[in-house]
Every structure is written in structure tokens, then in C-alpha cells.
Amino acid sequence: MEVATRQGIPGLSDHVQAGAAPALDKAALTDAQKTLRCAVHTALSKVSDDVGRRYTFNTAIAANMELLNELNRFSDDSPQGRAVMQEALEAVVLMLSPIVPHITHALWYALGGQEAVVNCRWPAVDETALVQETINLVIQVNGKVRGRIDAPADADRDALQVLVMSEPNVQKHVQDRPVRKFIVVPGKLVNIVA
């Protein structure tokens, strides 16, 4: 088991050595923990479609690699941080099990699994985890990227305009020129044409 935890999934060895993770309390999560859960369930939704419907294993592997990059950036040793990490690691192992069954079998037992990974149910997507309170938007001025902002996910066009126009780098590039167009691509970017 030790060889399996030293390779493959970043953070798994440290997580396993710290002992059993507590139960996940969805109501007590910080913003960083919610963000990681969102990444887990977004990847799970994509991989479920890739493996179950499309049979495109390369994109399923790519989605897992993106999730593993998120796990590398996550550092939270609190009880709920460990619980979120446990959920994420279990999801990665289960999502990879149809593709690399032998190593995921060993990793599953290292994570505390009680039965063989091939006998486990496919994890379900938690739709509540996919709901984001804030979104990261790219800001462009005349088609060139000038910054990024975190905005409330439910912000309307007027609220976004106030947030974007208050950014120093945007003010620098707009200066005293009138704003001719304020284009919002929901969930992705804001482009100001001055």
C-alpha cells in the first residue's frame, strides 16, 4: 500500500498518514472548501458524461488532471478541510477506476475503502456543490485583457459595471474616454469598448 500512496495522486500520502477524515458537514464549509467541492463535482459531472455516454477516456483523464491540480493548490488541515479532501480523493479514485483499475484498487483501500473499488457505486454529482456564490470574470478593455475580478454570481449588468469600472487598471486604460459599449458574456468576461 505504501508504494501506491507515494505515487500517482498528489497529497494522498499525507492525507492517509493523518488518519481517518471526519464526516463532511456541508453547512460548515469555508469559501475555499466550497470551491474545491465545486471543482470535484464539476469534474465528476464531466467524467460521468465522458465515460458513460461519450466513451472518451482521454477527456475524462484530462478532467481528473485538472482536479488534481486543484487538490495540489488546496492546503487546509482543518477537520472539514480533511473531509473535503477525502471526498475529492475518493471521487478521483472512483473516476479513474474504469481506466486504471489496478492502481485505483490499491488507492481505494489506502483511502479506507472496505470493499473492492470495482464493487463501489459510481459517485453521484451533488448539484448543490455546483452552485457558486462568486465567479471570476476576465476584464477586457478594447479587446485586451486588463484584469480579473471576483463578482457575485447573481450580479446584474449594472452591478458588474460598477465593479469593473472601479478597478484601477480599467480606469487607467479607459481614462477620460466615453464607454461606447459594455459587453457582458455571463460567467466569463466583461469587455469595455471605449
Residue frames as a rotation matrix with the C-alpha (Angstrom) as fourth column:
MET 1
0.561 0.828 0.000 0.00
0.828 -0.561 0.000 0.00
0.000 0.000 -1.000 0.00
GLU 2
0.310 -0.498 -0.810 2.84
0.311 -0.752 0.581 2.40
-0.898 -0.433 -0.078 0.75
VAL 3
-0.740 -0.581 0.339 4.08
0.480 -0.102 0.871 2.32
-0.471 0.808 0.355 -2.84
ALA 4
-0.152 0.782 0.605 0.60
0.936 -0.082 0.342 3.19
0.317 0.618 -0.719 -4.08
THR 5
0.755 0.511 -0.411 0.33
0.634 -0.730 0.255 6.22
-0.170 -0.453 -0.875 -1.83
ARG 6
-0.034 -0.839 -0.543 3.78
0.336 -0.521 0.785 7.55
-0.941 -0.155 0.300 -2.72
GLN 7
-0.935 -0.291 0.202 2.93
0.258 -0.169 0.951 7.74
-0.242 0.942 0.233 -6.40
GLY 8
-0.503 0.763 0.405 0.06
0.824 0.281 0.493 8.83
0.262 0.582 -0.770 -8.54
ILE 9
0.443 0.813 0.377 -2.21
0.595 -0.581 0.555 11.17
0.671 -0.022 -0.741 -6.66
PRO 10
-0.537 -0.696 0.476 -0.62
0.139 -0.630 -0.764 14.27
0.832 -0.345 0.435 -5.10
GLY 11
-0.407 0.307 0.860 -1.42
-0.806 -0.565 -0.180 14.76
0.430 -0.766 0.478 -1.43
LEU 12
0.513 0.676 -0.530 -2.76
-0.373 0.731 0.572 11.25
0.773 -0.096 0.627 -0.96
SER 13
-0.095 -0.641 -0.761 0.14
0.509 0.626 -0.591 10.02
0.856 -0.444 0.267 1.15
ASP 14
-0.918 -0.248 0.308 -0.02
-0.086 -0.635 -0.768 12.94
0.386 -0.731 0.562 3.59
HIS 15
-0.147 0.956 0.255 -3.80
-0.868 -0.248 0.429 12.64
0.474 -0.158 0.866 3.77
VAL 16
0.491 0.310 -0.814 -3.69
-0.062 0.945 0.323 8.91
0.869 -0.108 0.483 4.52
GLN 17
-0.406 -0.760 -0.508 -0.93
0.519 0.266 -0.812 9.30
0.752 -0.593 0.287 7.12
ALA 18
-0.762 0.154 0.629 -3.01
-0.475 -0.792 -0.383 11.89
0.439 -0.590 0.677 9.01
GLY 19
-0.875 0.443 0.193 -5.63
0.148 0.625 -0.767 9.25
-0.460 -0.643 -0.612 9.79
ALA 20
-0.350 0.846 0.403 -9.32
0.937 0.306 0.171 8.93
0.022 0.438 -0.899 9.08
ALA 21
-0.905 0.110 0.412 -11.08
-0.009 -0.971 0.239 12.09
0.426 0.212 0.879 7.95
PRO 22
-0.707 0.705 -0.053 -14.20
0.041 -0.034 -0.999 13.25
-0.706 -0.708 -0.004 9.80
ALA 23
-0.073 0.791 0.607 -17.64
0.931 0.272 -0.242 13.32
-0.357 0.548 -0.757 8.21
LEU 24
-0.831 -0.193 0.522 -18.34
0.453 -0.778 0.434 16.14
0.322 0.597 0.734 5.79
ASP 25
-0.079 0.784 -0.616 -20.59
0.737 -0.370 -0.565 18.91
-0.671 -0.499 -0.548 7.15
LYS 26
-0.223 -0.005 0.975 -21.74
0.926 -0.314 0.210 20.84
0.305 0.950 0.074 4.09
ALA 27
0.759 0.612 0.222 -23.12
0.499 -0.766 0.405 23.69
0.418 -0.197 -0.887 6.21
ALA 28
0.806 -0.478 -0.349 -19.76
0.151 -0.404 0.902 24.39
-0.573 -0.780 -0.254 7.89
LEU 29
0.261 -0.735 0.626 -17.57
0.954 0.297 -0.049 24.84
-0.150 0.610 0.778 4.82
THR 30
-0.080 -0.401 -0.913 -15.35
0.123 -0.913 0.390 27.84
-0.989 -0.081 0.123 4.11
ASP 31
0.636 0.298 -0.711 -15.22
-0.578 -0.427 -0.696 29.50
-0.511 0.854 -0.099 0.70
ALA 32
-0.306 -0.842 -0.445 -12.05
-0.951 0.247 0.188 27.60
-0.048 0.480 -0.876 -0.24
GLN 33
-0.761 0.088 0.643 -13.65
-0.096 0.965 -0.245 24.30
-0.641 -0.248 -0.726 0.76
LYS 34
0.346 0.938 0.032 -16.78
0.012 0.030 -0.999 25.13
-0.938 0.346 -0.001 -1.26
THR 35
0.367 -0.295 -0.882 -14.61
-0.889 -0.390 -0.239 25.99
-0.274 0.872 -0.405 -4.25
LEU 36
-0.742 -0.670 0.013 -12.85
-0.648 0.723 0.239 22.63
-0.169 0.169 -0.971 -4.05
ARG 37
-0.422 0.670 0.611 -16.17
0.180 0.722 -0.668 20.79
-0.889 -0.172 -0.425 -3.73
CYS 38
0.568 0.602 -0.561 -17.43
-0.400 -0.394 -0.828 22.67
-0.719 0.694 0.017 -6.77
ALA 39
-0.110 -0.708 -0.698 -14.32
-0.993 0.049 0.107 21.58
-0.041 0.705 -0.708 -8.71
VAL 40
-0.826 -0.175 0.535 -14.85
-0.266 0.959 -0.097 17.96
-0.496 -0.223 -0.839 -7.58
HIS 41
-0.083 0.904 0.420 -18.47
0.296 0.425 -0.856 17.81
-0.952 0.053 -0.302 -8.64
THR 42
0.493 0.123 -0.861 -17.82
-0.703 -0.527 -0.477 19.70
-0.513 0.841 -0.173 -11.89
ALA 43
-0.529 -0.762 -0.373 -15.16
-0.848 0.457 0.270 17.13
-0.036 0.459 -0.888 -12.78
LEU 44
-0.720 0.315 0.618 -17.46
0.019 0.899 -0.437 14.31
-0.693 -0.303 -0.654 -11.70
SER 45
0.382 0.903 -0.196 -20.22
-0.144 -0.152 -0.978 15.61
-0.913 0.402 0.072 -13.95
LYS 46
0.301 -0.359 -0.884 -17.84
-0.940 -0.266 -0.212 15.85
-0.159 0.895 -0.418 -16.91
VAL 47
-0.752 -0.659 0.010 -16.20
-0.653 0.747 0.127 12.47
-0.091 0.089 -0.992 -16.34
SER 48
-0.332 0.719 0.611 -19.60
-0.009 0.645 -0.764 10.79
-0.943 -0.259 -0.208 -15.88
ASP 49
0.684 0.581 -0.442 -20.59
-0.392 -0.218 -0.894 12.03
-0.615 0.784 0.078 -19.32
ASP 50
0.054 -0.769 -0.637 -17.20
-0.999 -0.042 -0.034 11.25
-0.001 0.638 -0.770 -20.87
VAL 51
-0.864 -0.428 0.267 -17.10
-0.457 0.888 -0.053 7.68
-0.214 -0.167 -0.962 -19.58
GLY 52
-0.457 0.755 0.470 -20.79
0.092 0.566 -0.819 6.81
-0.885 -0.331 -0.329 -19.52
ARG 53
0.603 0.793 -0.087 -22.09
0.057 -0.152 -0.987 8.35
-0.796 0.590 -0.137 -22.73
ARG 54
0.745 -0.298 -0.598 -19.26
-0.653 -0.513 -0.557 9.50
-0.141 0.805 -0.576 -24.96
TYR 55
0.846 -0.488 0.215 -16.62
0.457 0.871 0.180 6.83
-0.276 -0.054 0.960 -24.23
THR 56
0.564 -0.689 0.454 -13.89
0.032 -0.531 -0.846 9.47
0.825 0.492 -0.278 -24.43
PHE 57
0.717 -0.295 -0.632 -11.40
0.694 0.387 0.607 8.39
0.065 -0.874 0.482 -21.83
ASN 58
-0.332 -0.898 0.289 -8.77
0.839 -0.421 -0.344 10.96
0.430 0.128 0.894 -22.82
THR 59
-0.237 0.300 0.924 -11.03
-0.167 -0.949 0.265 13.86
0.957 -0.092 0.275 -21.81
ALA 60
0.847 0.492 -0.204 -12.01
0.069 0.278 0.958 12.01
0.528 -0.825 0.201 -18.62
ILE 61
0.262 -0.850 -0.457 -8.31
0.960 0.276 0.039 11.75
0.093 -0.449 0.889 -17.73
ALA 62
-0.512 -0.444 0.736 -7.82
0.461 -0.865 -0.201 15.44
0.725 0.236 0.647 -18.56
ALA 63
0.355 0.727 0.588 -10.69
-0.248 -0.534 0.809 16.41
0.901 -0.433 -0.009 -16.23
ASN 64
0.867 -0.099 -0.489 -9.10
0.469 0.496 0.731 14.37
0.170 -0.863 0.476 -13.44
MET 65
-0.167 -0.985 0.044 -5.74
0.938 -0.172 -0.301 16.02
0.304 -0.009 0.953 -14.06
GLU 66
-0.275 0.158 0.948 -7.36
-0.003 -0.987 0.163 19.46
0.961 0.042 0.272 -13.72
LEU 67
0.786 0.608 0.113 -8.98
-0.160 0.024 0.987 18.34
0.597 -0.794 0.116 -10.47
LEU 68
0.546 -0.667 -0.508 -5.65
0.831 0.506 0.230 17.02
0.104 -0.547 0.830 -9.19
ASN 69
-0.438 -0.659 0.611 -4.12
0.557 -0.733 -0.391 20.43
0.705 0.170 0.688 -9.92
GLU 70
0.227 0.613 0.757 -6.84
-0.377 -0.661 0.649 21.96
0.898 -0.433 0.080 -7.72
LEU 71
0.919 0.098 -0.381 -6.03
0.263 0.568 0.780 19.43
0.292 -0.817 0.497 -4.99
ASN 72
0.008 -0.996 -0.088 -2.36
0.916 0.043 -0.399 20.44
0.401 -0.078 0.913 -5.18
ARG 73
-0.498 -0.175 0.850 -3.30
0.075 -0.985 -0.158 24.06
0.864 -0.015 0.503 -4.53
PHE 74
0.552 0.793 0.258 -5.64
-0.274 -0.120 0.954 23.20
0.788 -0.597 0.151 -1.65
SER 75
-0.544 -0.704 -0.456 -3.99
0.287 0.355 -0.890 23.28
0.789 -0.615 0.009 1.76
ASP 76
-0.012 0.624 0.782 -6.39
-0.829 -0.443 0.341 23.03
0.559 -0.644 0.522 4.67
ASP 77
-0.713 -0.353 -0.606 -5.70
-0.001 0.865 -0.502 20.66
0.701 -0.358 -0.617 7.56
SER 78
-0.548 0.610 0.572 -8.85
-0.827 -0.291 -0.481 21.58
-0.127 -0.737 0.664 9.47
PRO 79
-0.569 0.369 0.735 -11.34
0.017 0.898 -0.439 18.77
-0.822 -0.237 -0.517 10.08
GLN 80
0.556 0.831 -0.009 -13.69
0.033 -0.033 -0.999 19.98
-0.831 0.555 -0.046 7.34
GLY 81
0.271 -0.571 -0.775 -10.73
-0.937 -0.340 -0.077 20.60
-0.220 0.747 -0.627 5.02
ARG 82
-0.780 -0.556 0.288 -9.71
-0.514 0.831 0.214 16.98
-0.358 0.018 -0.933 5.51
ALA 83
-0.148 0.816 0.559 -13.29
0.192 0.578 -0.793 15.84
-0.970 -0.010 -0.243 4.93
VAL 84
0.710 0.356 -0.608 -13.45
-0.456 -0.426 -0.782 17.75
-0.537 0.832 -0.139 1.63
MET 85
-0.203 -0.873 -0.444 -10.06
-0.974 0.136 0.180 16.33
-0.097 0.469 -0.878 0.65
GLN 86
-0.671 0.026 0.741 -11.30
-0.144 0.976 -0.165 12.80
-0.727 -0.217 -0.651 1.45
GLU 87
0.417 0.897 0.145 -14.36
0.094 0.117 -0.989 13.33
-0.904 0.426 -0.036 -0.75
ALA 88
0.567 -0.262 -0.781 -12.15
-0.779 -0.481 -0.403 14.67
-0.270 0.837 -0.477 -3.56
LEU 89
-0.527 -0.850 -0.007 -9.61
-0.820 0.506 0.268 11.85
-0.224 0.147 -0.963 -3.37
GLU 90
-0.407 0.474 0.781 -12.34
0.102 0.873 -0.477 9.20
-0.908 -0.115 -0.403 -3.28
ALA 91
0.665 0.690 -0.286 -14.00
-0.166 -0.237 -0.957 10.82
-0.728 0.684 -0.044 -6.31
VAL 92
0.167 -0.689 -0.705 -10.72
-0.978 -0.208 -0.029 10.84
-0.127 0.694 -0.709 -8.26
VAL 93
-0.756 -0.476 0.450 -10.06
-0.466 0.874 0.141 7.18
-0.460 -0.103 -0.882 -7.47
LEU 94
-0.077 0.813 0.577 -13.59
0.252 0.576 -0.778 6.16
-0.965 0.085 -0.249 -8.44
MET 95
0.702 0.348 -0.621 -13.50
-0.432 -0.485 -0.760 8.23
-0.566 0.802 -0.191 -11.65
LEU 96
-0.064 -0.826 -0.560 -10.19
-0.998 0.050 0.040 6.66
-0.005 0.561 -0.827 -12.67
SER 97
-0.230 -0.069 0.971 -11.19
-0.481 0.875 -0.052 3.10
-0.846 -0.479 -0.235 -11.73
PRO 98
0.786 0.499 0.364 -12.62
0.033 0.555 -0.831 2.15
-0.617 0.666 0.420 -15.15
ILE 99
0.830 -0.493 -0.262 -9.44
-0.457 -0.331 -0.826 3.39
0.320 0.805 -0.499 -16.83
VAL 100
-0.276 -0.949 -0.154 -6.70
-0.501 0.279 -0.819 2.17
0.820 -0.149 -0.552 -14.44
PRO 101
0.649 0.757 -0.080 -8.34
-0.334 0.377 0.864 -0.47
0.683 -0.534 0.498 -12.25
HIS 102
0.322 -0.542 -0.776 -5.24
0.650 0.723 -0.235 -1.98
0.688 -0.429 0.585 -10.63
ILE 103
-0.748 -0.656 0.102 -3.76
0.395 -0.563 -0.726 1.15
0.533 -0.503 0.680 -9.06
THR 104
-0.327 0.686 0.649 -7.17
-0.645 -0.664 0.377 2.52
0.690 -0.296 0.661 -8.10
HIS 105
0.558 0.458 -0.692 -7.89
0.128 0.776 0.617 -0.75
0.820 -0.433 0.375 -6.30
ALA 106
-0.160 -0.727 -0.668 -4.82
0.885 0.194 -0.423 -0.19
0.437 -0.659 0.612 -4.10
LEU 107
-0.858 -0.157 0.490 -5.53
0.028 -0.965 -0.261 3.51
0.514 -0.210 0.832 -3.67
TRP 108
0.099 0.982 0.163 -9.13
-0.372 -0.115 0.921 2.81
0.923 -0.152 0.354 -2.67
TYR 109
0.553 0.043 -0.832 -8.00
0.613 0.656 0.441 0.58
0.564 -0.754 0.336 0.19
ALA 110
-0.566 -0.810 -0.155 -5.40
0.739 -0.416 -0.530 3.18
0.364 -0.414 0.834 1.20
LEU 111
-0.664 0.392 0.637 -8.22
-0.326 -0.918 0.225 5.73
0.673 -0.058 0.737 1.50
GLY 112
-0.787 0.330 0.521 -10.11
-0.488 0.183 -0.853 3.41
-0.377 -0.926 0.017 3.83
GLY 113
-0.067 0.776 -0.627 -12.38
-0.917 0.200 0.345 1.65
0.393 0.598 0.699 1.36
GLN 114
-0.151 0.104 0.983 -13.92
-0.744 0.643 -0.182 -1.51
-0.651 -0.758 -0.020 2.79
GLU 115
0.536 0.346 0.770 -14.72
0.240 0.812 -0.532 -3.31
-0.810 0.470 0.352 -0.47
ALA 116
-0.404 -0.705 0.583 -13.02
0.760 0.096 0.643 -3.62
-0.509 0.703 0.496 -3.84
VAL 117
-0.613 0.105 -0.783 -13.27
-0.242 -0.968 0.061 -0.47
-0.752 0.227 0.619 -5.93
VAL 118
-0.934 0.267 -0.236 -14.91
-0.174 0.238 0.956 -2.43
0.311 0.934 -0.176 -8.78
ASN 119
-0.440 0.802 -0.404 -17.85
0.835 0.531 0.144 -3.16
0.331 -0.274 -0.903 -6.46
CYS 120
-0.588 0.178 -0.789 -18.37
0.431 -0.757 -0.492 0.50
-0.685 -0.629 0.368 -5.50
ARG 121
0.481 0.818 0.315 -21.16
0.802 -0.265 -0.536 2.62
-0.355 0.510 -0.783 -6.92
TRP 122
-0.322 -0.484 0.814 -20.26
0.762 -0.643 -0.080 5.47
0.562 0.594 0.576 -9.24
PRO 123
-0.683 0.040 -0.730 -20.32
0.577 -0.583 -0.572 8.70
-0.448 -0.811 0.375 -7.21
ALA 124
0.295 0.873 0.390 -23.32
0.954 -0.289 -0.074 10.98
0.048 0.394 -0.918 -7.62
VAL 125
-0.602 -0.421 0.678 -22.98
0.461 -0.877 -0.135 14.64
0.652 0.231 0.722 -8.54
ASP 126
-0.180 0.493 -0.851 -24.08
0.879 -0.307 -0.364 16.95
-0.441 -0.814 -0.379 -5.72
GLU 127
0.116 0.306 0.945 -25.93
0.817 -0.570 0.084 19.70
0.565 0.762 -0.317 -7.58
THR 128
0.955 0.247 -0.165 -25.76
0.296 -0.740 0.604 21.99
0.027 -0.626 -0.780 -4.53
ALA 129
0.240 -0.947 -0.213 -21.95
0.514 -0.062 0.856 21.88
-0.824 -0.315 0.472 -4.72
LEU 130
-0.287 -0.333 0.898 -22.09
0.958 -0.109 0.266 23.22
0.009 0.937 0.350 -8.28
VAL 131
0.739 0.588 0.330 -23.82
0.565 -0.807 0.173 26.44
0.368 0.059 -0.928 -7.20
GLN 132
-0.377 -0.924 -0.067 -21.24
0.873 -0.330 -0.359 29.21
0.310 -0.194 0.931 -6.98
GLU 133
0.479 0.488 -0.730 -21.66
0.735 -0.678 0.030 32.36
-0.480 -0.550 -0.683 -4.92
THR 134
0.389 -0.418 -0.821 -18.91
-0.434 -0.869 0.236 34.22
-0.812 0.265 -0.520 -6.77
ILE 135
0.764 -0.198 0.614 -17.46
0.607 0.545 -0.579 33.91
-0.220 0.815 0.536 -10.24
ASN 136
-0.136 -0.884 -0.447 -14.15
0.280 -0.467 0.839 35.04
-0.950 -0.011 0.311 -11.65
LEU 137
0.829 0.477 0.291 -14.57
0.435 -0.225 -0.872 37.31
-0.351 0.849 -0.394 -14.66
VAL 138
-0.330 -0.889 0.317 -11.95
0.904 -0.201 0.378 38.44
-0.272 0.411 0.870 -17.15
ILE 139
0.565 0.441 -0.698 -11.97
0.234 -0.896 -0.376 42.19
-0.791 0.049 -0.609 -17.82
GLN 140
-0.241 -0.585 0.774 -11.08
0.957 -0.010 0.290 43.43
-0.162 0.811 0.563 -21.28
VAL 141
0.300 0.258 -0.918 -10.71
0.015 -0.964 -0.266 47.00
-0.954 0.067 -0.293 -22.47
ASN 142
0.402 -0.027 -0.915 -10.95
-0.865 -0.340 -0.370 47.32
-0.301 0.940 -0.160 -26.24
GLY 143
0.838 0.089 -0.539 -10.40
-0.354 0.840 -0.411 43.56
0.416 0.535 0.736 -26.58
LYS 144
-0.172 -0.953 -0.248 -7.24
-0.158 0.275 -0.948 43.35
0.972 -0.124 -0.198 -24.46
VAL 145
0.466 0.316 -0.826 -7.21
0.664 0.492 0.563 41.64
0.584 -0.811 0.019 -21.07
ARG 146
-0.111 -0.451 0.886 -6.71
-0.249 -0.850 -0.464 44.21
0.962 -0.272 -0.017 -18.33
GLY 147
-0.698 -0.195 0.689 -7.59
-0.707 0.030 -0.707 42.23
0.117 -0.980 -0.159 -15.23
ARG 148
-0.426 0.588 -0.687 -9.86
0.328 0.809 0.488 39.82
0.843 -0.017 -0.538 -13.39
ILE 149
-0.545 0.307 0.780 -12.46
-0.784 -0.517 -0.344 40.31
0.298 -0.799 0.522 -10.69
ASP 150
-0.848 0.432 -0.307 -14.46
0.507 0.829 -0.236 38.10
0.152 -0.356 -0.922 -8.39
ALA 151
-0.693 0.690 0.208 -18.09
-0.637 -0.722 0.270 39.11
0.337 0.054 0.940 -8.72
PRO 152
-0.399 0.649 0.647 -21.27
-0.449 0.478 -0.755 37.77
-0.800 -0.592 0.101 -7.14
ALA 153
-0.872 0.026 0.488 -22.70
0.359 0.711 0.604 35.05
-0.332 0.702 -0.630 -9.37
ASP 154
0.006 0.978 0.209 -26.11
0.979 0.037 -0.200 36.72
-0.203 0.206 -0.957 -9.39
ALA 155
-0.391 -0.216 -0.895 -24.81
0.213 -0.967 0.140 40.24
-0.895 -0.136 0.424 -10.14
ASP 156
0.652 0.651 0.390 -26.76
0.580 -0.097 -0.808 42.06
-0.488 0.753 -0.441 -12.82
ARG 157
0.294 -0.527 0.797 -25.26
0.851 -0.235 -0.469 44.15
0.435 0.817 0.379 -15.61
ASP 158
0.647 0.006 0.762 -25.39
-0.128 -0.985 0.117 47.42
0.751 -0.173 -0.637 -13.64
ALA 159
0.907 -0.331 0.261 -23.68
-0.236 0.114 0.965 45.91
-0.350 -0.937 0.026 -10.59
LEU 160
0.466 -0.758 0.456 -20.98
0.812 0.571 0.119 44.42
-0.350 0.315 0.882 -12.82
GLN 161
0.420 -0.285 0.862 -20.42
0.546 -0.679 -0.491 47.78
0.725 0.676 -0.130 -14.49
VAL 162
0.838 -0.104 0.536 -19.87
-0.443 -0.703 0.557 49.47
0.319 -0.704 -0.634 -11.11
LEU 163
0.766 -0.559 0.317 -17.44
0.092 0.583 0.807 46.72
-0.636 -0.589 0.499 -10.02
VAL 164
0.390 -0.622 0.679 -15.50
0.917 0.330 -0.224 46.71
-0.085 0.710 0.699 -13.28
MET 165
0.500 -0.155 0.852 -15.26
0.340 -0.869 -0.358 50.48
0.796 0.469 -0.382 -13.64
SER 166
0.918 -0.167 0.360 -13.90
-0.395 -0.482 0.782 50.78
0.043 -0.860 -0.508 -10.09
GLU 167
0.673 -0.722 0.163 -10.86
0.663 0.686 0.300 48.66
-0.328 -0.094 0.940 -10.97
PRO 168
0.375 -0.588 -0.717 -7.70
-0.144 -0.801 0.581 50.83
-0.916 -0.114 -0.385 -11.16
ASN 169
-0.650 -0.677 0.344 -6.30
0.207 0.278 0.938 49.10
-0.731 0.681 -0.041 -14.25
VAL 170
-0.032 0.730 0.683 -9.60
0.995 0.089 -0.049 49.58
-0.097 0.678 -0.729 -16.08
GLN 171
0.787 0.322 -0.525 -9.68
0.359 -0.933 -0.035 53.28
-0.501 -0.161 -0.850 -15.14
LYS 172
-0.083 -0.930 -0.359 -6.11
-0.079 -0.353 0.932 53.64
-0.993 0.106 -0.044 -16.38
HIS 173
-0.792 -0.270 0.548 -6.96
0.444 0.362 0.820 52.22
-0.420 0.892 -0.166 -19.81
VAL 174
0.170 0.900 0.401 -10.35
0.985 -0.171 -0.035 53.91
0.037 0.401 -0.915 -20.20
GLN 175
-0.825 -0.522 -0.215 -9.14
0.555 -0.819 -0.144 57.27
-0.101 -0.238 0.966 -18.79
ASP 176
-0.559 0.614 -0.557 -11.48
-0.193 -0.750 -0.633 60.07
-0.806 -0.247 0.538 -19.86
ARG 177
-0.900 0.233 -0.368 -12.79
-0.349 0.118 0.930 58.35
0.260 0.965 -0.025 -22.98
PRO 178
-0.061 0.948 0.313 -16.52
-0.976 0.009 -0.219 57.62
-0.211 -0.319 0.924 -23.01
VAL 179
-0.732 -0.074 0.677 -17.60
-0.087 0.996 0.014 53.99
-0.675 -0.049 -0.736 -22.76
ARG 180
-0.535 0.516 -0.669 -19.36
-0.837 -0.212 0.505 53.17
0.118 0.830 0.545 -26.04
LYS 181
0.347 0.627 -0.697 -20.21
-0.434 0.766 0.474 49.55
0.831 0.138 0.539 -25.21
PHE 182
-0.384 -0.356 0.852 -20.23
-0.908 0.311 -0.280 47.44
-0.166 -0.881 -0.443 -22.09
ILE 183
0.173 0.382 -0.908 -20.41
-0.657 0.731 0.183 43.81
0.734 0.565 0.377 -23.19
VAL 184
-0.181 -0.143 0.973 -21.07
-0.898 0.427 -0.104 41.06
-0.401 -0.893 -0.206 -20.65
VAL 185
-0.115 0.111 -0.987 -20.56
-0.471 0.869 0.152 37.40
0.875 0.483 -0.047 -21.50
PRO 186
0.610 0.474 0.635 -22.26
-0.744 0.067 0.665 35.77
0.273 -0.878 0.394 -18.50
GLY 187
0.927 -0.220 0.304 -19.90
-0.034 0.757 0.652 33.77
-0.374 -0.615 0.695 -16.30
LYS 188
0.505 -0.761 0.408 -16.86
0.863 0.444 -0.240 34.51
0.001 0.473 0.881 -18.47
LEU 189
-0.577 -0.816 -0.011 -15.89
0.809 -0.574 0.124 38.07
-0.107 0.062 0.992 -19.25
VAL 190
0.623 0.606 -0.495 -16.68
0.478 -0.795 -0.372 41.76
-0.619 -0.005 -0.785 -19.48
ASN 191
-0.354 -0.710 0.609 -15.44
0.934 -0.236 0.267 43.80
-0.046 0.664 0.746 -22.46
ILE 192
0.385 0.380 -0.841 -15.44
0.363 -0.900 -0.240 47.58
-0.848 -0.213 -0.485 -22.41
VAL 193
-0.033 -0.339 0.940 -15.26
0.986 -0.164 -0.024 49.40
0.163 0.926 0.340 -25.71
ALA 194
0.347 0.074 -0.935 -14.05
0.486 -0.867 0.111 52.95
-0.802 -0.493 -0.337 -25.17
